[in-house]
Amino acid sequence: MQTRFEFDRMTTEPSIVSSEKHGAIPVTATENLQIPQLPAFTAQQRALLDQFFELNQRYKDSLHQAEESLTMSLTTYRQNRMCYGDITDVACFRREFFETVHVILSSSVTIGYEMAFHDHTTHRKRSWDLDALLRVKPDQVANGDLVETISYPQAKLRLRRHYVVQNQHLYWRTNQVTHHQQVVPWTEGLMLLQKFLEPHSIWLAHHFLSVQAYT
């Protein structure tokens, strides 16, 4: 007798149903599985899980309170690179960015990168390229002003994102783009970048990606 898998409308658990229309008796697929007998929680495990559930609820309450004061969800802010947990989040994102760019952009296009930090505690100014940024520790970028610059030398374009760093967290403040060393509106700068990149990227030319993906 041939059988087929069907999903019960009330659950997501698959059942094996006879292919014969008459006299079919559903049999739960898990009935023949050997489910291991799990031991009961120990007192220490219960205490640790109590702590987890309490912290998880605090997290949910804190996130809800924070998002009540925002115009969008925190996820949307993060997706738009408007806040980061710390400097390592930026470094990881940019490492993936440059790894991806080699796939979606012609190798003939040169892209520069720099992160500059003005420390409000020591009043020192430091800057890193991507390789050096990957080695920076969060406590080295605790409080101050941060400027991230992506440059396209062949197009004479520099795109900057300015962040306020507070308790190691990064909060976006403003964007800036310069063309031939002259400040232009952000939207105009993106249009110039798109015009320059389209001949070098089929992804951009065919609208599979927006120009924001290259910033």
MDAnalysis code that builds the backbone (N, CA, C; Angstrom):
import MDAnalysis as mda
import numpy as np

u = mda.Universe.empty(645, n_residues=215, atom_resindex=np.repeat(np.arange(215), 3), trajectory=True)
u.add_TopologyAttr("name", ["N", "CA", "C"] * 215)
u.add_TopologyAttr("resid", np.arange(1, 216))
u.add_TopologyAttr("resname", ["MET", "GLN", "THR", "ARG", "PHE", "GLU", "PHE", "ASP", "ARG", "MET", "THR", "THR", "GLU", "PRO", "SER", "ILE", "VAL", "SER", "SER", "GLU", "LYS", "HIS", "GLY", "ALA", "ILE", "PRO", "VAL", "THR", "ALA", "THR", "GLU", "ASN", "LEU", "GLN", "ILE", "PRO", "GLN", "LEU", "PRO", "ALA", "PHE", "THR", "ALA", "GLN", "GLN", "ARG", "ALA", "LEU", "LEU", "ASP", "GLN", "PHE", "PHE", "GLU", "LEU", "ASN", "GLN", "ARG", "TYR", "LYS", "ASP", "SER", "LEU", "HIS", "GLN", "ALA", "GLU", "GLU", "SER", "LEU", "THR", "MET", "SER", "LEU", "THR", "THR", "TYR", "ARG", "GLN", "ASN", "ARG", "MET", "CYS", "TYR", "GLY", "ASP", "ILE", "THR", "ASP", "VAL", "ALA", "CYS", "PHE", "ARG", "ARG", "GLU", "PHE", "PHE", "GLU", "THR", "VAL", "HIS", "VAL", "ILE", "LEU", "SER", "SER", "SER", "VAL", "THR", "ILE", "GLY", "TYR", "GLU", "MET", "ALA", "PHE", "HIS", "ASP", "HIS", "THR", "THR", "HIS", "ARG", "LYS", "ARG", "SER", "TRP", "ASP", "LEU", "ASP", "ALA", "LEU", "LEU", "ARG", "VAL", "LYS", "PRO", "ASP", "GLN", "VAL", "ALA", "ASN", "GLY", "ASP", "LEU", "VAL", "GLU", "THR", "ILE", "SER", "TYR", "PRO", "GLN", "ALA", "LYS", "LEU", "ARG", "LEU", "ARG", "ARG", "HIS", "TYR", "VAL", "VAL", "GLN", "ASN", "GLN", "HIS", "LEU", "TYR", "TRP", "ARG", "THR", "ASN", "GLN", "VAL", "THR", "HIS", "HIS", "GLN", "GLN", "VAL", "VAL", "PRO", "TRP", "THR", "GLU", "GLY", "LEU", "MET", "LEU", "LEU", "GLN", "LYS", "PHE", "LEU", "GLU", "PRO", "HIS", "SER", "ILE", "TRP", "LEU", "ALA", "HIS", "HIS", "PHE", "LEU", "SER", "VAL", "GLN", "ALA", "TYR", "THR"])
u.atoms.positions = np.array([
    [0.842, -1.206, 0.000],
    [0.000, 0.000, 0.000],
    [0.879, 1.258, 0.000],
    [0.677, 2.141, -0.926],
    [1.452, 3.376, -0.982],
    [0.910, 4.373, 0.044],
    [1.802, 5.146, 0.589],
    [1.411, 6.166, 1.571],
    [1.960, 7.497, 1.146],
    [1.399, 8.556, 1.700],
    [1.897, 9.911, 1.447],
    [1.790, 10.720, 2.725],
    [2.599, 11.773, 2.821],
    [2.587, 12.628, 3.995],
    [1.561, 13.734, 3.811],
    [0.767, 13.999, 4.834],
    [-0.139, 15.129, 4.852],
    [0.036, 15.864, 6.160],
    [-0.300, 17.165, 6.166],
    [-0.219, 17.946, 7.376],
    [-1.616, 18.210, 7.906],
    [-1.832, 17.865, 9.175],
    [-3.102, 18.128, 9.820],
    [-3.357, 19.621, 9.848],
    [-4.557, 20.022, 9.568],
    [-4.871, 21.452, 9.512],
    [-4.730, 22.149, 10.867],
    [-4.866, 21.413, 11.938],
    [-4.803, 22.019, 13.260],
    [-3.409, 21.988, 13.847],
    [-2.507, 21.199, 13.272],
    [-1.156, 21.122, 13.794],
    [-0.186, 21.128, 12.640],
    [1.099, 21.219, 12.956],
    [2.135, 21.122, 11.923],
    [2.785, 19.750, 11.967],
    [2.169, 18.811, 12.691],
    [2.747, 17.484, 12.824],
    [2.320, 16.613, 11.644],
    [3.265, 16.046, 10.881],
    [2.910, 15.239, 9.714],
    [2.261, 13.932, 10.115],
    [1.313, 13.472, 9.324],
    [0.670, 12.182, 9.566],
    [0.803, 11.341, 8.309],
    [0.897, 10.038, 8.474],
    [0.935, 9.122, 7.346],
    [-0.493, 8.674, 7.074],
    [-0.960, 8.888, 5.861],
    [-2.333, 8.581, 5.505],
    [-2.332, 7.591, 4.355],
    [-3.165, 6.606, 4.437],
    [-3.274, 5.619, 3.356],
    [-3.733, 6.304, 2.093],
    [-3.175, 5.895, 0.955],
    [-3.568, 6.483, -0.309],
    [-4.919, 5.970, -0.773],
    [-5.448, 4.899, -0.145],
    [-6.765, 4.409, -0.491],
    [-7.823, 5.335, 0.069],
    [-8.827, 5.631, -0.693],
    [-9.831, 6.607, -0.280],
    [-10.726, 6.072, 0.833],
    [-10.960, 4.749, 0.875],
    [-11.906, 4.206, 1.832],
    [-11.165, 3.460, 2.943],
    [-11.637, 3.686, 4.155],
    [-11.081, 2.962, 5.291],
    [-9.717, 3.431, 5.715],
    [-9.306, 4.681, 5.299],
    [-7.989, 5.198, 5.673],
    [-7.993, 5.596, 7.140],
    [-6.968, 5.170, 7.859],
    [-6.849, 5.522, 9.274],
    [-5.565, 6.310, 9.458],
    [-5.676, 7.629, 9.840],
    [-4.463, 8.432, 10.040],
    [-3.592, 7.843, 11.138],
    [-2.312, 7.800, 10.882],
    [-1.365, 7.312, 11.880],
    [-0.316, 8.388, 12.088],
    [-0.173, 8.875, 13.297],
    [0.807, 9.913, 13.580],
    [2.208, 9.397, 13.317],
    [2.981, 10.163, 12.568],
    [4.312, 9.703, 12.154],
    [5.225, 9.481, 13.339],
    [4.980, 10.220, 14.430],
    [5.899, 10.125, 15.573],
    [5.603, 8.925, 16.455],
    [4.514, 8.178, 16.162],
    [4.181, 7.046, 17.010],
    [5.257, 5.966, 16.974],
    [5.943, 5.863, 15.850],
    [6.962, 4.826, 15.705],
    [8.356, 5.310, 16.073],
    [8.461, 6.580, 16.489],
    [9.767, 7.118, 16.841],
    [10.091, 6.831, 18.297],
    [11.354, 6.617, 18.578],
    [11.815, 6.408, 19.937],
    [12.163, 7.759, 20.560],
    [11.293, 8.274, 21.417],
    [11.542, 9.558, 22.067],
    [12.262, 9.305, 23.384],
    [13.457, 9.868, 23.547],
    [14.216, 9.593, 24.773],
    [13.504, 10.149, 26.003],
    [13.625, 9.443, 27.100],
    [13.049, 9.893, 28.366],
    [14.018, 10.882, 29.001],
    [13.592, 12.132, 29.104],
    [14.464, 13.172, 29.648],
    [14.371, 13.191, 31.165],
    [15.487, 13.461, 31.834],
    [15.463, 13.526, 33.301],
    [14.767, 14.802, 33.768],
    [14.239, 14.772, 34.958],
    [13.606, 15.963, 35.544],
    [14.664, 17.027, 35.814],
    [14.238, 18.288, 35.865],
    [15.166, 19.379, 36.147],
    [15.698, 19.265, 37.567],
    [16.988, 19.534, 37.703],
    [17.567, 19.596, 39.041],
    [17.285, 20.964, 39.647],
    [17.545, 21.103, 40.934],
    [17.327, 22.382, 41.615],
    [18.208, 23.471, 41.007],
    [19.450, 23.127, 40.658],
    [20.356, 24.113, 40.059],
    [19.863, 24.540, 38.685],
    [19.387, 23.583, 37.888],
    [18.868, 23.913, 36.560],
    [17.636, 24.807, 36.652],
    [16.754, 24.498, 37.597],
    [15.564, 25.336, 37.776],
    [15.944, 26.756, 38.166],
    [16.949, 26.886, 39.033],
    [17.400, 28.217, 39.466],
    [17.963, 29.006, 38.287],
    [18.744, 28.336, 37.447],
    [19.315, 29.004, 36.274],
    [18.233, 29.395, 35.279],
    [17.254, 28.524, 35.091],
    [16.160, 28.845, 34.171],
    [15.272, 29.948, 34.727],
    [15.083, 29.961, 36.046],
    [14.350, 31.069, 36.674],
    [15.018, 32.394, 36.338],
    [16.354, 32.396, 36.447],
    [17.112, 33.619, 36.153],
    [16.964, 33.999, 34.681],
    [17.020, 32.994, 33.795],
    [16.869, 33.258, 32.367],
    [15.504, 33.853, 32.065],
    [14.442, 33.240, 32.579],
    [13.089, 33.734, 32.297],
    [12.887, 35.149, 32.831],
    [13.477, 35.433, 33.986],
    [13.359, 36.770, 34.563],
    [14.071, 37.799, 33.697],
    [15.314, 37.483, 33.270],
    [16.074, 38.405, 32.431],
    [15.417, 38.561, 31.058],
    [14.870, 37.480, 30.541],
    [14.201, 37.540, 29.244],
    [12.974, 38.448, 29.302],
    [12.240, 38.384, 30.388],
    [11.076, 39.250, 30.543],
    [11.508, 40.703, 30.699],
    [12.591, 40.933, 31.439],
    [13.116, 42.301, 31.575],
    [13.529, 42.856, 30.218],
    [14.169, 41.993, 29.403],
    [14.573, 42.407, 28.063],
    [13.360, 42.822, 27.242],
    [12.303, 41.986, 27.262],
    [11.097, 42.295, 26.497],
    [10.471, 43.608, 26.970],
    [10.413, 43.795, 28.300],
    [9.826, 45.021, 28.849],
    [10.657, 46.240, 28.468],
    [11.984, 46.082, 28.542],
    [12.876, 47.199, 28.207],
    [12.777, 47.549, 26.728],
    [12.734, 46.515, 25.861],
    [12.616, 46.751, 24.424],
    [11.296, 47.444, 24.101],
    [10.217, 46.990, 24.731],
    [8.910, 47.614, 24.492],
    [8.927, 49.079, 24.909],
    [9.530, 49.359, 26.056],
    [9.604, 50.740, 26.544],
    [10.429, 51.607, 25.602],
    [11.556, 51.059, 25.112],
    [12.412, 51.818, 24.195],
    [11.695, 52.084, 22.878],
    [11.016, 51.063, 22.332],
    [10.353, 51.220, 21.045],
    [9.138, 52.139, 21.121],
    [8.575, 52.292, 22.323],
    [7.474, 53.237, 22.496],
    [7.928, 54.666, 22.209],
    [9.226, 54.923, 22.454],
    [9.755, 56.274, 22.247],
    [10.320, 56.481, 20.846],
    [10.398, 55.393, 20.055],
    [10.956, 55.463, 18.704],
    [9.836, 55.558, 17.673],
    [10.197, 56.005, 16.479],
    [9.208, 56.095, 15.401],
    [9.118, 54.793, 14.608],
    [10.123, 53.916, 14.784],
    [10.143, 52.617, 14.104],
    [10.623, 51.571, 15.086],
    [10.557, 50.314, 14.696],
    [11.070, 49.255, 15.551],
    [12.590, 49.337, 15.623],
    [13.160, 48.811, 16.696],
    [14.616, 48.819, 16.840],
    [15.273, 48.025, 15.717],
    [14.619, 46.968, 15.264],
    [15.143, 46.170, 14.155],
    [15.316, 47.018, 12.900],
    [14.351, 47.899, 12.640],
    [14.434, 48.772, 11.466],
    [15.621, 49.724, 11.587],
    [15.844, 50.272, 12.776],
    [17.003, 51.142, 12.990],
    [18.297, 50.382, 12.721],
    [18.371, 49.161, 13.204],
    [19.583, 48.373, 13.007],
    [19.796, 48.030, 11.545],
    [18.721, 47.675, 10.853],
    [18.838, 47.339, 9.433],
    [19.306, 48.526, 8.609],
    [19.001, 49.732, 9.067],
    [19.423, 50.949, 8.373],
    [20.735, 51.504, 8.921],
    [21.425, 50.683, 9.717],
    [22.743, 51.033, 10.261],
    [22.712, 52.305, 11.094],
    [21.644, 52.468, 11.867],
    [21.488, 53.658, 12.691],
    [21.892, 53.413, 14.141],
    [22.118, 52.173, 14.514],
    [22.656, 51.892, 15.846],
    [23.330, 50.522, 15.847],
    [24.368, 50.419, 16.668],
    [25.118, 49.180, 16.811],
    [25.354, 48.922, 18.294],
    [25.456, 47.638, 18.645],
    [25.734, 47.294, 20.035],
    [27.083, 47.802, 20.494],
    [28.099, 47.664, 19.645],
    [29.432, 48.190, 19.921],
    [30.238, 48.159, 18.625],
    [31.500, 48.520, 18.720],
    [32.338, 48.660, 17.535],
    [32.548, 47.327, 16.815],
    [32.477, 46.214, 17.549],
    [32.668, 44.917, 16.899],
    [31.504, 44.598, 15.953],
    [30.309, 45.114, 16.264],
    [29.178, 44.913, 15.354],
    [29.436, 45.591, 14.009],
    [29.992, 46.802, 14.054],
    [30.318, 47.517, 12.817],
    [31.386, 46.756, 12.041],
    [32.409, 46.319, 12.756],
    [33.513, 45.614, 12.104],
    [33.023, 44.346, 11.407],
    [32.173, 43.574, 12.073],
    [31.641, 42.350, 11.466],
    [30.775, 42.663, 10.253],
    [29.946, 43.718, 10.372],
    [29.095, 44.092, 9.249],
    [29.935, 44.502, 8.046],
    [30.959, 45.310, 8.274],
    [31.782, 45.784, 7.168],
    [32.646, 44.675, 6.573],
    [33.061, 43.736, 7.382],
    [33.800, 42.599, 6.828],
    [32.915, 41.839, 5.845],
    [31.662, 41.573, 6.229],
    [30.723, 40.895, 5.336],
    [30.418, 41.760, 4.117],
    [30.330, 43.082, 4.327],
    [30.065, 44.013, 3.233],
    [31.137, 43.897, 2.151],
    [32.397, 43.953, 2.546],
    [33.473, 43.914, 1.560],
    [33.627, 42.524, 0.940],
    [33.299, 41.474, 1.685],
    [33.315, 40.143, 1.093],
    [32.234, 40.021, 0.025],
    [31.077, 40.639, 0.272],
    [29.964, 40.583, -0.673],
    [30.206, 41.462, -1.885],
    [30.828, 42.608, -1.676],
    [31.071, 43.556, -2.760],
    [31.878, 42.919, -3.878],
    [32.781, 42.022, -3.530],
    [33.582, 41.352, -4.564],
    [32.709, 40.505, -5.490],
    [31.526, 40.122, -5.011],
    [30.617, 39.309, -5.814],
    [29.690, 40.192, -6.653],
    [29.232, 41.298, -6.066],
    [28.207, 42.114, -6.730],
    [28.767, 43.319, -7.467],
    [30.090, 43.445, -7.486],
    [30.684, 44.616, -8.125],
    [31.931, 44.206, -8.900],
    [32.138, 44.857, -10.013],
    [33.317, 44.585, -10.832],
    [34.591, 44.874, -10.041],
    [35.589, 44.039, -10.250],
    [36.861, 44.197, -9.535],
    [37.609, 45.461, -9.950],
    [37.177, 46.095, -11.030],
    [37.846, 47.320, -11.479],
    [37.498, 48.529, -10.617],
    [36.470, 48.391, -9.772],
    [36.056, 49.499, -8.909],
    [36.812, 49.435, -7.589],
    [37.431, 50.536, -7.216],
    [38.168, 50.634, -5.955],
    [37.282, 51.262, -4.888],
    [37.299, 50.640, -3.701],
    [36.528, 51.168, -2.573],
    [37.470, 51.348, -1.391],
    [37.442, 52.529, -0.797],
    [38.248, 52.800, 0.379],
    [37.397, 52.793, 1.638],
    [38.033, 52.537, 2.780],
    [37.296, 52.499, 4.042],
    [38.167, 53.037, 5.176],
    [37.530, 53.840, 6.041],
    [38.225, 54.349, 7.225],
    [37.220, 54.608, 8.341],
    [37.632, 54.292, 9.565],
    [36.847, 54.610, 10.752],
    [37.692, 55.529, 11.635],
    [37.156, 56.706, 11.957],
    [37.877, 57.673, 12.779],
    [37.107, 57.893, 14.078],
    [37.841, 57.950, 15.196],
    [37.210, 58.075, 16.509],
    [37.871, 59.182, 17.311],
    [37.031, 60.075, 17.854],
    [37.494, 61.110, 18.766],
    [37.028, 60.746, 20.165],
    [37.975, 60.352, 21.022],
    [37.663, 59.884, 22.367],
    [37.402, 61.072, 23.288],
    [36.212, 61.138, 23.879],
    [35.870, 62.251, 24.757],
    [36.555, 62.167, 26.114],
    [37.023, 60.972, 26.467],
    [37.681, 60.797, 27.767],
    [39.150, 61.186, 27.707],
    [39.859, 60.679, 26.706],
    [41.294, 60.955, 26.585],
    [41.584, 62.107, 25.620],
    [40.573, 62.527, 24.861],
    [40.709, 63.579, 23.831],
    [41.674, 63.177, 22.719],
    [41.893, 61.879, 22.584],
    [42.735, 61.371, 21.501],
    [41.888, 61.125, 20.259],
    [42.538, 61.224, 19.110],
    [41.894, 60.907, 17.834],
    [42.626, 59.731, 17.206],
    [41.865, 58.735, 16.832],
    [42.445, 57.541, 16.212],
    [41.650, 57.168, 14.972],
    [42.289, 56.458, 14.085],
    [41.590, 55.992, 12.883],
    [42.105, 54.607, 12.517],
    [41.240, 53.827, 11.857],
    [41.575, 52.457, 11.480],
    [41.056, 52.150, 10.087],
    [41.801, 51.335, 9.351],
    [41.249, 50.746, 8.134],
    [40.495, 49.489, 8.567],
    [39.925, 48.751, 7.629],
    [39.084, 47.623, 8.007],
    [39.863, 46.541, 8.739],
    [41.065, 46.224, 8.276],
    [41.852, 45.180, 8.924],
    [42.147, 45.533, 10.374],
    [42.509, 46.789, 10.615],
    [42.797, 47.221, 11.977],
    [41.527, 47.287, 12.813],
    [40.416, 47.686, 12.182],
    [39.144, 47.799, 12.900],
    [38.715, 46.452, 13.471],
    [38.981, 45.386, 12.765],
    [38.596, 44.055, 13.226],
    [39.307, 43.653, 14.509],
    [40.380, 44.364, 14.857],
    [41.128, 44.054, 16.081],
    [40.803, 45.006, 17.229],
    [39.966, 45.997, 16.980],
    [39.621, 46.978, 18.017],
    [38.651, 46.364, 19.018],
    [38.903, 46.592, 20.311],
    [38.043, 46.083, 21.376],
    [36.987, 47.129, 21.753],
    [35.812, 46.693, 22.192],
    [34.743, 47.634, 22.546],
    [35.146, 48.684, 23.566],
    [35.979, 48.311, 24.549],
    [36.352, 49.295, 25.570],
    [37.311, 50.367, 25.040],
    [37.822, 50.187, 23.818],
    [38.656, 51.217, 23.200],
    [37.819, 52.296, 22.526],
    [36.536, 52.002, 22.341],
    [35.615, 52.958, 21.709],
    [34.396, 53.054, 22.624],
    [34.558, 53.762, 23.737],
    [33.524, 53.771, 24.765],
    [32.633, 55.007, 24.717],
    [33.248, 56.199, 24.620],
    [32.478, 57.448, 24.609],
    [33.172, 58.463, 23.705],
    [32.441, 58.990, 22.743],
    [33.041, 59.967, 21.843],
    [32.257, 60.109, 20.556],
    [32.955, 60.547, 19.526],
    [32.352, 60.727, 18.201],
    [33.063, 59.823, 17.205],
    [32.275, 59.197, 16.349],
    [32.814, 58.239, 15.391],
    [32.354, 58.630, 13.991],
    [33.281, 58.559, 13.041],
    [32.941, 58.868, 11.645],
    [33.413, 57.706, 10.775],
    [32.465, 57.109, 10.076],
    [32.767, 56.009, 9.159],
    [32.738, 56.552, 7.737],
    [33.809, 56.303, 6.991],
    [33.917, 56.831, 5.626],
    [34.122, 55.706, 4.623],
    [33.260, 55.679, 3.628],
    [33.433, 54.789, 2.480],
    [33.679, 55.682, 1.270],
    [34.745, 55.424, 0.558],
    [35.098, 56.285, -0.572],
    [35.175, 55.491, -1.870],
    [34.774, 56.161, -2.929],
    [34.893, 55.647, -4.296],
    [35.781, 56.641, -5.053],
    [37.096, 56.447, -4.986],
    [38.030, 57.415, -5.572],
    [37.795, 57.703, -7.046],
    [37.433, 56.694, -7.830],
    [37.238, 56.907, -9.267],
    [36.050, 57.817, -9.556],
    [35.089, 57.853, -8.623],
    [33.919, 58.713, -8.793],
    [34.051, 60.015, -8.003],
    [35.185, 60.166, -7.284],
    [35.413, 61.350, -6.448],
    [34.308, 61.505, -5.395],
    [33.864, 60.366, -4.848],
    [32.777, 60.375, -3.865],
    [33.258, 59.829, -2.528],
    [32.819, 60.497, -1.450],
    [33.052, 60.020, -0.092],
    [31.723, 60.049, 0.661],
    [31.365, 58.927, 1.252],
    [30.123, 58.838, 2.018],
    [30.480, 58.627, 3.490],
    [29.961, 59.515, 4.333],
    [30.294, 59.455, 5.757],
    [29.038, 59.282, 6.608],
    [29.171, 58.429, 7.630],
    [28.133, 58.297, 8.647],
    [28.742, 58.708, 9.984],
    [28.069, 59.620, 10.646],
    [28.544, 60.121, 11.941],
    [27.737, 59.470, 13.065],
    [28.442, 58.998, 14.077],
    [27.797, 58.355, 15.222],
    [28.245, 58.987, 16.531],
    [27.340, 59.020, 17.490],
    [27.682, 59.330, 18.873],
    [27.903, 57.998, 19.575],
    [29.027, 57.861, 20.266],
    [29.311, 56.635, 21.008],
    [29.063, 56.896, 22.488],
    [28.178, 56.116, 23.064],
    [27.819, 56.279, 24.475],
    [27.811, 54.908, 25.132],
    [28.681, 54.748, 26.148],
    [28.787, 53.464, 26.847],
    [29.019, 52.308, 25.874],
    [29.876, 52.557, 24.902],
    [30.293, 51.600, 23.877],
    [29.248, 51.381, 22.779],
    [28.039, 51.921, 22.936],
    [26.988, 51.761, 21.934],
    [27.061, 52.891, 20.908],
    [26.760, 52.574, 19.655],
    [26.836, 53.561, 18.569],
    [25.442, 54.008, 18.160],
    [25.243, 55.332, 18.141],
    [23.960, 55.900, 17.751],
    [24.174, 56.881, 16.604],
    [23.497, 56.620, 15.489],
    [23.639, 57.461, 14.305],
    [23.227, 58.902, 14.594],
    [23.981, 59.845, 14.008],
    [23.661, 61.262, 14.164],
    [23.337, 61.918, 12.831],
    [24.201, 61.698, 11.833],
    [23.938, 62.312, 10.528],
    [24.748, 61.621, 9.441],
    [24.348, 61.843, 8.189],
    [25.088, 61.362, 7.020],
    [25.667, 62.550, 6.276],
    [26.730, 62.290, 5.535],
    [27.311, 63.344, 4.702],
    [27.958, 62.694, 3.477],
    [27.815, 63.338, 2.334],
    [28.483, 62.847, 1.124],
    [29.155, 64.029, 0.444],
    [30.380, 63.797, -0.012],
    [31.105, 64.835, -0.746],
    [31.426, 64.333, -2.142],
    [31.348, 65.240, -3.103],
    [31.676, 64.944, -4.498],
    [32.685, 65.985, -4.937],
    [33.879, 65.539, -5.370],
    [34.979, 66.449, -5.677],
    [35.233, 67.385, -4.494],
    [35.194, 66.800, -3.283],
    [35.471, 67.489, -2.015],
    [34.442, 68.567, -1.661],
    [33.325, 68.571, -2.344],
    [32.254, 69.512, -2.043],
    [31.057, 68.746, -1.472],
    [30.513, 69.244, -0.371],
    [29.365, 68.584, 0.246],
    [28.136, 68.727, -0.651],
    [27.464, 67.610, -0.902],
    [26.228, 67.622, -1.686],
    [25.150, 66.904, -0.865],
    [23.868, 67.137, -1.143],
    [22.814, 66.430, -0.422],
    [22.967, 64.918, -0.550],
    [22.585, 64.203, 0.503],
    [22.750, 62.750, 0.542],
    [22.087, 62.067, -0.652],
    [20.853, 62.468, -0.971],
    [20.139, 61.854, -2.093],
    [20.860, 62.100, -3.412],
    [21.363, 63.306, -3.588],
    [22.110, 63.618, -4.812],
    [23.378, 62.774, -4.890],
    [24.029, 62.603, -3.757],
    [25.235, 61.789, -3.726],
    [24.960, 60.341, -4.100],
    [23.839, 59.810, -3.618],
    [23.472, 58.434, -3.967],
    [23.172, 58.295, -5.454],
    [22.546, 59.309, -6.020],
    [22.257, 59.278, -7.462],
    [23.549, 59.291, -8.266],
    [24.521, 60.081, -7.828],
    [25.820, 60.114, -8.511],
    [26.525, 58.767, -8.394],
    [26.424, 58.164, -7.211],
    [27.046, 56.863, -7.002],
    [26.388, 55.801, -7.877],
    [25.074, 55.827, -7.961],
    [24.367, 54.850, -8.784],
    [24.757, 54.994, -10.253],
    [24.843, 56.215, -10.738],
    [25.228, 56.450, -12.127],
    [26.624, 55.908, -12.402],
    [27.519, 56.075, -11.434],
    [28.881, 55.579, -11.596],
    [28.935, 54.051, -11.550],
    [28.155, 53.425, -10.648],
    [28.276, 51.993, -10.414],
    [27.512, 51.116, -11.403],
    [26.451, 51.635, -12.001],
    [25.601, 50.807, -12.862],
    [26.361, 50.057, -13.954],
    [27.342, 50.672, -14.625],
    [28.087, 49.915, -15.650],
    [28.945, 48.795, -15.057],
    [29.156, 48.835, -13.733],
    [30.042, 47.866, -13.087],
    [29.288, 46.813, -12.284],
    [27.972, 46.918, -12.215],
    [27.203, 45.979, -11.399],
    [25.890, 45.634, -12.071],
    [25.758, 44.381, -12.492],
    [24.502, 43.937, -13.093],
    [23.387, 43.918, -12.059],
    [23.765, 43.703, -10.779],
    [22.778, 43.683, -9.699],
    [22.109, 45.047, -9.558],
    [22.895, 46.089, -9.691],
    [22.356, 47.446, -9.568],
    [21.649, 47.862, -10.859],
    [22.239, 47.547, -11.981],
    [21.659, 47.943, -13.274],
    [20.282, 47.340, -13.493],
    [20.066, 46.126, -12.987],
    [18.777, 45.449, -13.169],
    [17.894, 45.552, -11.926],
    [18.271, 46.440, -11.014],
    [17.464, 46.754, -9.829],
    [17.264, 45.565, -8.894],
    [18.221, 44.637, -8.890],
    [18.169, 43.568, -7.905],
    [18.585, 44.093, -6.534],
    [19.424, 45.124, -6.528],
    [19.864, 45.777, -5.298],
    [19.692, 47.289, -5.461],
    [19.496, 47.954, -4.340],
    [19.457, 49.426, -4.374],
    [20.872, 49.950, -4.156],
    [21.083, 51.204, -4.484],
    [22.408, 51.787, -4.317],
    [22.823, 51.832, -2.860],
    [21.838, 51.795, -1.935],
    [22.151, 51.787, -0.497],
    [23.023, 50.598, -0.133],
    [22.876, 49.497, -0.877],
    [23.652, 48.304, -0.566],
    [25.142, 48.514, -0.769],
    [25.521, 49.545, -1.482],
    [26.930, 49.828, -1.780],
    [27.492, 50.905, -0.869],
    [26.720, 51.249, 0.174],
    [27.173, 52.305, 1.087],
    [27.445, 51.747, 2.482],
])
